[in-house]
């Protein structure tokens, strides 16, 4: 898969192009990209995706921007898994936001990317002040595939629905909407070694965003290994308010430093809470580990 971190100056080979934020890569996104790949194959076109970085709301209303479901790297991994040939990462800026719908279609989609077909959700809006709609693609004589929302049990599959489920700790619903277990990936970095001092060494997974879609203590899989994860600000540790993802791998004595790992969230144990000292915290961690072990035992039955 080719990744372009800018809009190419020279016209590309003709493509079928899907456009969107694709945050979380839920079942609706997967369905759209499956249709894209099928069309591109039958029409002998390159399958391509245009996505935006940062999320437009992170630019305009950062304080009210939605929690990120996945980082850019995770998004690219999902595109590769789904067989996309090219990805164009469009740097979303104030200047880009001022482009009219007509300029966006003519200068970027047609002249730069050579898009022959455009794939979007039926509520897709674009251009300055969101002036453009999917019907404008037909006016400009693009082949248009505008897909209705995917629904599960009358619930619309959307990034918002996934965020709401994760915020409530409802992993079952979130994972149904995603079609897989929700996950966070990142590089294991050195921390303060407090987990080791408490008898529960942890892998500290670097977080790229300070506003996660979920917090708390969970039974997780770290690259297939049974583990317990705490995602939050560690309120019991004085002076520590930085968001962290700490993962204690059960029955493991290896070295994970420097590795890029994937943490899959399977079962919520509890919310993050503040304890009266490290002894109380250590006692609770032991209970968390026991509950995680019970969960994995039940899963294996």
N, C-alpha and C positions, 0 to 999 in steps of 0.2 A: 504494500500500500504506500502510495506517495502522499506526503504531507506538505502542503504549501502554507507557510506562515504569513503570506501576503497575497494580494491579488496579482497574478502574473501580468507583466507588461505585454507579453506576446500571446497571441491567441492560442488556445489549447486545442487538442483534438476534440471532436464533438462528443458531448456527454449528455447523459440523463442526470439531472441534478436535484437532490433533495435539500431543502432549506429549513433550518430550525435551530433551536438551542440544544435539543436532545439531552436535557439534563436528566440523568438517571437511566436512560435507555430502557424505558418500561415497555410493556407489550404493545402499546400504540406505536412507539418509535420502531420497534422491531418489525411490526406489520408494514409500516411505511417503507422501511428499507428492504424488506423482502419483495415488495412490489417494485421498488426501484431496480433491484438486481434482475428480476425477471424481465422487466421491460428492456433494460439495457442489453440483456443477453439476446432477446428476440430481435432488437433493432440494431444490433452490432455497434452499440455505443459503450463508452466508458461509464461506469457507475461512479458518481461523485456526490459529495456532501459539502454544503457550506454551513458552517456553524460559527457562532459569535463568541468572542472573548474580549472583555468580560461580558457577563450577562447584562443586557441593556439596563435593567433596573439597578444593577450595581453601580452603573455610571450616573444615572439620573437621581435615584433615591437610595443611596447606599445604606442609610439607617433602616430602611424598610424593605431592603432586598430580600428575596427568599433564601432560605438555607440552601446551600449547594448539596445536591445529591451525589455528585461525582466531580472529580477534578478533571482538568483538560486531558491529562495523561490517561486517566481511566476511560474517558470518553473515546479517546483514540484507540485504546485497546478494544473497546466494544465494536467500533467501526471495523477494525481489522478482523475480529471474530466473525462478523456478519458479511465479510467478503467485499467491502467497499474498495474500489480501485484507487480513488483519490479523495483527499480531504482538503478543503480550503478553509483555513482559520481566518475569519474576517475580524480584524482588530476593531472593536466597536468603540468609536470615539465621538466627540461632539461634531466634528466635521463630517464623519460618515453618517451620523444621524440626520444631518441637514440635506442629504441627497434626496431629490424627488424620486417618486416611484418610477417615473419615466427614465430618468438618468440611470437609476439602479438597473433597470431591465436592459436598457440599450448598451450602456457603457461597460457594465460589469458582467451581466449574465450572457449577453449576446456577443459583444466584441472581445471581451477578455476570456471568458470561460467557454464560449461557444456552446452554451446550453441549448439543446434541441428540445428537451422535455423538462418540465418542472414538476416536482412532487412536493406537496405541502399538505398540512392539515386544513380542513375546510374553514377554520376561523383565522387563518394566517393573515397578518397585516404587515405592511412594510412601507418604507419611504418616510420622508419628513412628516411628522405629526400623524404617522400611521395612515397616510392617505390612500395607500394602495391595498387592493384586495386580490384574491385569487382570480377574479374575473378579468383583471387587467392583463394577466398573462395571455388570456385568449385574445384580447384586443391586439396585443403585440404579436400574435400568431405563434406563440409557443404551444407545443403539445402540453396539456395540463392534466395532471392526475391529482385531484383534490379529494382526500380520503376523510370520511366521517370518523368520529371518535370510536375507538374500540371500547366495548362495555363488558363488564363481568358482573353478572347478577344485577343488572340495571345500574351499576355504578360505572361512571365514566372513568376510564383509565387515563390518568394525567399525572404530571409531576406534582401538582398541588395535592392530589389525593394521596400520593405516596408520602409526601412531606407530612401531611396531617396524620397518617397512620403511624409513621415513625415517631412523631412528636408525642403521641399517646402511648408509645411502647407496644403498639399493635403490629408486631412483626409478621404475624400470619397474614393479615390483610396486605401489608406493604409487599411482602414477598410474592403474594398472588398477583398483585398488579405489576410487579417487576418480572415475573416469570422465573425468578431465581432468588436466592438469599441476598439481602442487601449487604453490600461490602464496602470497605474503605481500604485503599492501598497506600503504601508509602514506604519510605526508607527507614530502617531501624537505626536510630541514633543513640548516642550516649546520653544518659540522664544523670540524676543525682544519686542513683543506686539506693534509693530509699526502700524500694521493694525488696531488694536483696537483704537489707538490714532487718527487715521485718520477717524474713524467712520465705518470701514469695518473690523471687527475681522476676523482673518484667522486661519485655521488649518494648521500648518506647518508639512508637511509630509516628514519624513526622507528619503533622497535619498541615495541609496547604491553606486551609480556611479556618477562620476563628468562629464561624457560625455553623456548627454541624446540624444535621437534620434530626439527630437523636443524642441523648446523653443517658448516663446511668451505667449499671453493671450488667454484663451479659455473658452467657455461654456462647462461645464463638469457635470457629475453626480458623487457625492461622496456617495457611497453605496446607490444609488437610489435617493439621494437628489439633487435638482437643485443647481448649484454652478458656480462660476467663479474662474478660476485658473490662476496664474502667475507662469510660470516655467522659471527661469533664474537667473541672478546675481544681480537684483535690482540696476541698474546703478544710479538711482537718490539718493540713500542712500549713503552718503559719507562713505568711508572706508569699505564698504561691497561688497565683490567680490565672496563670497561663493555661490555656486549653491543652490537654494532653490525651493521647490514646495509649494506655499502658496495658500490655497483654502478658498474662502469666500462663505459659504453656505447661500443661500438666505432664508430669513424668518426663521432663526434657532437660538435658544438661549440655546442649550444644551452644554454638556461638552464632548469633544472628546479626551481629553488628554489620552495618553497611549493605545488608540485603534488602531488596525491594520485596515486600510481602503483601499478601492480600488477606484481610480479616473479614470473614463472613459472619454476620450476626444472626444467631439462630433462636435465642431464647432470652427474654429479659428476666433477670434475677431481682433487681430492685433499682430504685432511684439512687442517685448519688446523695450522700448525706454527710453531715459533719458530726464527728465523734469527740468524746471528751478524752482526748489524748491518743497516743500511738498504741497503747495496750488494747484499748477498746477497738481501734481500727484493725489491729492484728487479729483479734477474736472474730470480728465480722468477716474479714477476708477468708479466714478458715471456714466459716459457715458458707460463704459464697462458693468457695472451691468445692465443698461437699455437695452443694445443690447442683453445681455444674456437673460434677461426676455422676450424680443421680440422673440428671437429664441425659447425658450421653449413654448411660447404661440402658435407660428406657428406649433410646433411639436404636440401640443395637439388638434389642430383643425381637 
